[in-house]
Each structure stands twice: as C-alpha cells, then as structure tokens.
Amino acid sequence: MDDTNMTTFVETGEFGPIYRQFEKKPKEAILFLKEQQHGECINALYRDDIGFVDYDSF
C-alpha cells in the first residue's frame, strides 16, 4: 500500500495538519502540499550537511 496518497493526520502544527508519510520523499511532498494548500510534511528532504528539512505550505 502506498501511504503517500493518504490524507489522514493526527497532529496539527503551525501550518496546519502534519503529514509524516513523506520522509525522504521531497517531490511527493511538494506535489501533495501544492494540492492540499495547507499543512506540513515532516522530514521530507534530507541533506548530509544540514540533516532533515520539513516542507510546509504558506
């Protein structure tokens, strides 16, 4: 089952619902947030020099 299509969430953050199913999936996170227009994708991008990066809508 592909969790990236699920829009369920448990937590709410500063930018709306927090979606955790996009860890290390930056492209999917961007497309999802573009469609949803609100929320946060936690740990969507990872870089060796800075670590995890969250994406959020604004």
C-alpha positions in Angstrom: 0.0 0.0 0.0 1.3 3.5 -0.9 0.9 5.8 2.1 1.7 8.9 0.1 -1.9 9.2 -1.1 -3.4 9.1 2.4 -4.6 12.5 3.7 -5.2 11.4 7.3 -3.3 13.1 10.0 -3.1 13.0 13.8 -1.2 16.2 14.7 -1.6 19.8 13.9 1.3 22.2 13.6 1.8 25.9 12.9 0.9 25.5 9.2 -2.0 23.0 9.6 -2.0 19.2 9.5 1.3 17.4 9.9 1.9 14.6 7.4 4.7 12.2 8.2 4.3 9.8 5.3 6.7 11.8 3.1 10.0 11.2 4.9 12.8 11.4 2.3 10.2 12.0 -0.5 10.6 15.6 -1.4 9.0 15.5 -4.8 5.9 13.8 -3.5 5.7 16.2 -0.5 5.8 19.2 -2.8 3.1 17.9 -5.1 1.0 16.9 -2.1 1.2 20.3 -0.4 0.6 22.0 -3.7 -2.7 20.1 -4.0 -3.7 20.4 -0.3 -2.8 24.1 0.0 -2.1 23.7 3.8 -0.1 21.5 6.1 3.4 20.3 6.9 5.4 17.4 5.5 7.9 16.5 8.2 11.4 15.2 7.2 10.6 15.4 3.5 14.1 16.2 2.5 17.5 15.0 3.8 20.9 16.6 3.2 24.1 15.3 4.7 25.3 18.8 5.7 22.1 20.0 7.4 20.0 16.9 8.1 16.2 16.7 7.7 14.2 19.5 6.2 10.4 19.9 6.7 8.2 21.4 4.0 5.2 23.5 4.8 2.6 25.5 2.9 2.3 29.2 3.4 
